[in-house]
Amino acid sequence: MNAARKKIAFHTLGCKLNFTETSTISRSFPEDQFERVAAGRKADIYIINTCSVTDVADKKCKQVIRKFIHQSPDAFIAVIGCYAQLRPQEISTIPGVDLVLGINEKFDVARYLAGIEKKKKAEIHSCGLSGSDSFVSSYSVGDRTRSFLKIQDGCDYGCSYCTVPLARGASRNPDIGTLVSEAASIAAKGVKEIVLTGVNTGDFGKSTGDTFAGLLREMVKTEGIERFRISSIEPNLLTDEIIELCISNEKILPHFHIPLQSGCNRILALMGRRYKRELFAGRVEKIRKFMPLAGIGADVIAGFPGETDADFGDTYNFLESTALSYLHVFTFSERPGTKAATMDGKNTHEVKERRSKMLIELSHRKHEEFLRLNKGKTANVLFEKTRVNNMITGYSGNYIRVEHPWQPGLAGQIREVRLKDLAGDNRMSIEII
């Protein structure tokens, strides 16, 4: 290694879990040897943490890889993560890629970079997964006001459209004590909110005999952390006990992101989901009964194989009648190696796009209704540390994004505010109380 520090840049695609792991990986590079720079700048090394949840994600990965190769032709290019796990040979054929690391190997990327010399052919380390794959602890710091803490990895559900179990392996987690200790480390850095994240967050405890509710009960005891947010939780794993903990403890924020995927029971069965829409509706109804202003979002897939116009209408009407705050809409994407890839009744691109557009419009309407419902209410907002267009933004506990003229004293602070008016771009203006 030269005396001069090597410039290293990180770029992450995909979910919050990937961002969490990238943050952890970046901290494995000694500061006396590496200088971290923004991905848009020239660097000696680029680490690209990839996603493979859709074919669009695959294409984005390739585009990003080629962009950095073009940006710095002599830079060392390391491609890691889910796409690297599933398609290592495909990535290795891209001229300029030097290293391909799978889901487990990526945490040792600093070791694999010994020498940091361009290679004539990409070196691949993407080992197969097993039921005993280890859990690598991860949390993000420094990147945002909130910290994302990985509490679980992998998935045993095997939904017919999903490659995540192929990329990340079986469901697994550390023990509660380990995570409580990590939360304390995060608190020591001055962070006030922790987002609990994973591949199947509510499945926490499967490998240790614990429960997600048990983890929440211990987490809220962490001194210095004022807010805990659940990133996402399956409807069949969102128990009465968890909802009641959210009702009774103000540290657990009234925000639930509950993957639905379809509002038609026939399509849910084809997807291999573990519930019917009635269970989902019951969870929403219970939350609304006790937390009427809770933020409740859902994932939904448009154009799954076999989904007829009548099935889609069933989904649309169900979502329209359910008290949700927003939707995350995904256009069905065929993934090699999944059951859905061989199913009959495939929908055309035009049909999938039309249905997605309808659901996105429904989401906008529902979110605007939710914002109007909150108008005039008070809320506690955690303000971000960035200044954009002379404004500061932040999130309420129920996941409403707010904006206010820049005041440096607000950055990183939790303040009580009054929600005033819709401010465009799904935000609300506020008055500091």
BELJO-V394340 format. One record per pair of residues at least 24 apart in sequence whose C-alpha atoms are under 7 Angstrom apart, sorted by the first residue. I is the first residue (numbers start at 1). J is the second residue. D is the distance in Angstrom with one decimal. If there is no record, write none. Layout:
# BELJO-V394340
i | j | d
I | J | D
I | J | D
This chain:
# BELJO-V394340
i | j | d
1 | 115 | 6.9
5 | 32 | 6.8
5 | 33 | 4.7
5 | 34 | 4.8
5 | 35 | 5.9
6 | 33 | 6.4
6 | 34 | 4.8
6 | 35 | 5.9
6 | 44 | 6.0
7 | 34 | 5.9
7 | 35 | 4.8
7 | 36 | 5.8
7 | 37 | 6.3
7 | 43 | 4.9
7 | 44 | 5.1
7 | 45 | 6.4
8 | 34 | 6.4
8 | 35 | 6.0
8 | 36 | 4.9
8 | 37 | 6.0
8 | 43 | 5.5
8 | 44 | 5.9
8 | 45 | 4.7
8 | 46 | 5.9
9 | 36 | 5.8
9 | 37 | 5.2
9 | 38 | 5.8
9 | 39 | 4.9
9 | 43 | 6.3
9 | 45 | 6.3
9 | 46 | 4.9
9 | 47 | 6.3
10 | 39 | 5.9
10 | 46 | 5.8
10 | 47 | 4.8
10 | 48 | 6.0
11 | 39 | 6.2
11 | 47 | 6.3
11 | 48 | 4.9
11 | 49 | 6.2
12 | 48 | 6.0
12 | 49 | 4.8
12 | 50 | 6.3
13 | 49 | 6.2
13 | 50 | 5.2
13 | 51 | 5.6
14 | 50 | 6.9
14 | 51 | 5.0
17 | 150 | 6.7
17 | 197 | 6.3
17 | 198 | 6.1
18 | 49 | 7.0
20 | 138 | 6.1
20 | 139 | 5.2
20 | 140 | 4.8
20 | 148 | 5.8
20 | 149 | 6.9
20 | 150 | 7.0
21 | 138 | 5.4
21 | 139 | 6.7
22 | 49 | 6.9
23 | 139 | 6.8
23 | 140 | 5.0
23 | 141 | 6.9
24 | 138 | 5.4
24 | 139 | 6.0
24 | 140 | 6.3
25 | 107 | 5.9
28 | 110 | 6.7
29 | 110 | 6.1
42 | 71 | 6.8
42 | 72 | 6.0
43 | 72 | 6.8
43 | 75 | 6.5
44 | 75 | 4.6
44 | 76 | 6.2
45 | 75 | 5.3
45 | 76 | 4.6
45 | 77 | 6.0
46 | 76 | 6.3
46 | 77 | 5.1
46 | 78 | 6.2
47 | 77 | 6.4
47 | 78 | 4.9
47 | 79 | 6.1
48 | 78 | 6.3
48 | 79 | 4.9
48 | 80 | 6.0
49 | 79 | 6.3
49 | 80 | 4.9
49 | 81 | 5.2
50 | 80 | 6.1
50 | 81 | 5.0
50 | 82 | 5.8
50 | 83 | 5.5
50 | 84 | 6.9
51 | 81 | 6.8
51 | 82 | 5.2
51 | 83 | 5.4
52 | 82 | 5.8
52 | 83 | 4.9
53 | 163 | 6.8
54 | 333 | 5.3
54 | 335 | 6.8
55 | 333 | 6.0
58 | 83 | 6.9
69 | 96 | 6.2
76 | 116 | 6.6
76 | 117 | 6.8
76 | 118 | 5.8
80 | 106 | 5.7
81 | 106 | 6.6
82 | 167 | 5.3
85 | 126 | 5.6
85 | 167 | 5.8
86 | 167 | 6.0
88 | 124 | 6.8
88 | 126 | 6.8
92 | 122 | 5.2
97 | 122 | 5.6
98 | 122 | 4.2
98 | 123 | 6.1
99 | 123 | 4.8
99 | 124 | 6.0
100 | 124 | 4.7
100 | 125 | 6.0
101 | 125 | 4.9
101 | 126 | 5.3
102 | 126 | 4.1
102 | 127 | 6.6
103 | 168 | 6.5
129 | 169 | 5.7
130 | 169 | 6.5
131 | 169 | 6.6
131 | 170 | 5.3
135 | 172 | 6.7
135 | 173 | 6.2
135 | 174 | 6.8
145 | 191 | 6.7
145 | 384 | 5.5
145 | 385 | 6.5
145 | 412 | 6.0
146 | 191 | 6.4
146 | 192 | 6.8
146 | 193 | 5.0
146 | 194 | 5.8
147 | 191 | 6.8
147 | 193 | 6.3
147 | 194 | 4.9
147 | 195 | 6.1
148 | 194 | 5.7
148 | 195 | 4.7
148 | 196 | 6.1
148 | 197 | 6.5
149 | 194 | 6.6
149 | 195 | 6.0
149 | 196 | 5.2
149 | 197 | 5.9
150 | 196 | 6.2
150 | 197 | 5.0
150 | 198 | 5.5
151 | 179 | 7.0
151 | 196 | 6.4
151 | 197 | 6.0
151 | 198 | 5.8
152 | 198 | 4.7
152 | 199 | 6.5
152 | 200 | 6.9
152 | 201 | 6.0
152 | 204 | 5.8
153 | 198 | 5.4
153 | 199 | 5.3
154 | 199 | 5.7
155 | 199 | 6.5
155 | 200 | 6.1
159 | 271 | 5.7
159 | 272 | 4.8
159 | 273 | 6.1
160 | 271 | 5.1
160 | 272 | 5.6
160 | 338 | 5.8
160 | 339 | 4.9
160 | 340 | 5.2
161 | 271 | 6.6
161 | 335 | 6.7
161 | 338 | 5.7
161 | 339 | 6.5
161 | 340 | 5.1
162 | 338 | 6.5
163 | 335 | 6.9
163 | 338 | 6.7
172 | 206 | 6.5
172 | 207 | 5.2
173 | 204 | 6.2
173 | 205 | 6.4
173 | 207 | 6.1
175 | 208 | 6.1
176 | 215 | 5.9
180 | 219 | 5.9
183 | 222 | 6.9
184 | 222 | 6.2
187 | 224 | 5.3
187 | 225 | 5.7
191 | 225 | 6.8
192 | 224 | 6.5
192 | 225 | 4.7
192 | 226 | 5.4
192 | 227 | 6.4
193 | 225 | 5.9
193 | 226 | 6.1
193 | 227 | 4.6
193 | 228 | 5.7
194 | 227 | 6.4
194 | 228 | 5.0
194 | 229 | 6.3
195 | 228 | 5.8
195 | 229 | 4.6
195 | 230 | 5.9
195 | 231 | 6.0
196 | 229 | 6.2
196 | 230 | 5.2
196 | 231 | 5.8
197 | 230 | 6.9
197 | 231 | 5.3
200 | 233 | 6.9
201 | 232 | 6.5
201 | 233 | 5.8
202 | 233 | 5.2
202 | 234 | 6.5
202 | 237 | 5.5
213 | 241 | 6.7
213 | 242 | 5.5
220 | 251 | 6.4
226 | 251 | 5.7
227 | 251 | 4.7
227 | 252 | 6.0
227 | 253 | 6.5
228 | 252 | 4.9
228 | 253 | 6.0
229 | 253 | 5.4
229 | 255 | 7.0
230 | 256 | 6.7
231 | 257 | 6.5
232 | 256 | 6.7
232 | 257 | 4.7
232 | 258 | 5.8
233 | 257 | 6.4
233 | 258 | 5.3
233 | 259 | 7.0
234 | 258 | 5.6
234 | 259 | 5.7
235 | 259 | 6.9
235 | 280 | 5.6
235 | 283 | 7.0
236 | 274 | 7.0
236 | 275 | 6.3
243 | 287 | 6.9
253 | 397 | 5.2
253 | 398 | 6.6
254 | 294 | 4.8
254 | 295 | 6.3
254 | 397 | 6.1
254 | 398 | 5.2
255 | 294 | 5.6
255 | 295 | 4.6
255 | 296 | 5.9
255 | 397 | 6.8
255 | 398 | 4.9
255 | 399 | 6.4
256 | 295 | 6.2
256 | 296 | 4.8
256 | 297 | 6.3
257 | 296 | 5.7
257 | 297 | 4.6
257 | 298 | 5.6
258 | 297 | 6.1
258 | 298 | 4.9
258 | 299 | 6.9
259 | 298 | 5.0
259 | 299 | 4.6
260 | 298 | 5.8
260 | 299 | 5.5
260 | 300 | 5.8
261 | 299 | 5.4
261 | 300 | 3.7
261 | 301 | 5.0
262 | 300 | 5.6
262 | 301 | 6.4
262 | 315 | 5.9
263 | 314 | 6.4
263 | 315 | 3.9
263 | 318 | 5.8
263 | 319 | 6.8
264 | 311 | 6.0
264 | 314 | 5.7
264 | 315 | 5.2
267 | 307 | 6.6
281 | 322 | 7.0
294 | 398 | 5.3
295 | 325 | 5.7
295 | 398 | 4.6
295 | 399 | 6.0
296 | 324 | 5.2
296 | 325 | 5.2
296 | 326 | 6.9
297 | 324 | 5.8
297 | 325 | 5.6
297 | 326 | 4.9
297 | 327 | 5.5
298 | 326 | 6.8
298 | 327 | 5.0
298 | 328 | 6.1
299 | 327 | 5.8
299 | 328 | 4.7
299 | 329 | 6.0
300 | 328 | 6.3
300 | 329 | 5.2
300 | 330 | 6.2
301 | 329 | 6.0
301 | 330 | 4.7
301 | 331 | 5.7
301 | 332 | 5.8
302 | 330 | 6.2
302 | 331 | 4.9
302 | 332 | 5.6
302 | 352 | 5.9
302 | 355 | 5.9
302 | 356 | 5.5
303 | 331 | 6.5
303 | 332 | 5.5
303 | 347 | 5.9
303 | 351 | 7.0
303 | 352 | 4.7
303 | 355 | 7.0
304 | 332 | 5.5
305 | 340 | 6.9
305 | 343 | 6.3
305 | 344 | 6.3
305 | 345 | 5.1
305 | 346 | 4.4
305 | 347 | 6.2
306 | 344 | 6.4
306 | 345 | 4.3
306 | 346 | 6.2
324 | 366 | 6.9
325 | 366 | 5.7
325 | 367 | 5.0
325 | 370 | 5.6
326 | 363 | 5.0
326 | 366 | 6.0
326 | 367 | 5.1
327 | 363 | 5.1
329 | 356 | 6.5
329 | 359 | 6.7
329 | 360 | 6.4
331 | 356 | 6.0
374 | 419 | 6.9
375 | 419 | 5.3
375 | 420 | 5.5
375 | 421 | 6.5
376 | 418 | 6.1
376 | 419 | 5.2
376 | 420 | 5.6
377 | 418 | 5.7
377 | 419 | 5.6
378 | 416 | 6.8
378 | 417 | 5.5
378 | 418 | 4.4
378 | 419 | 6.1
379 | 416 | 5.6
379 | 417 | 5.5
379 | 418 | 6.4
380 | 414 | 6.3
380 | 415 | 5.4
380 | 416 | 4.4
380 | 417 | 6.2
381 | 414 | 5.3
381 | 415 | 5.4
381 | 416 | 6.3
381 | 417 | 6.9
382 | 412 | 6.5
382 | 413 | 5.6
382 | 414 | 4.3
382 | 415 | 6.7
383 | 410 | 6.2
383 | 411 | 5.3
383 | 412 | 5.3
383 | 413 | 5.7
383 | 414 | 6.4
384 | 411 | 5.5
384 | 412 | 5.6
385 | 411 | 4.5
385 | 412 | 5.6
400 | 427 | 7.0
401 | 427 | 5.1
401 | 428 | 6.5
402 | 427 | 5.1
402 | 428 | 4.7
402 | 429 | 5.8
402 | 430 | 6.7
403 | 427 | 6.8
403 | 428 | 6.3
403 | 429 | 5.4
403 | 430 | 6.8
404 | 429 | 6.2
404 | 430 | 6.4
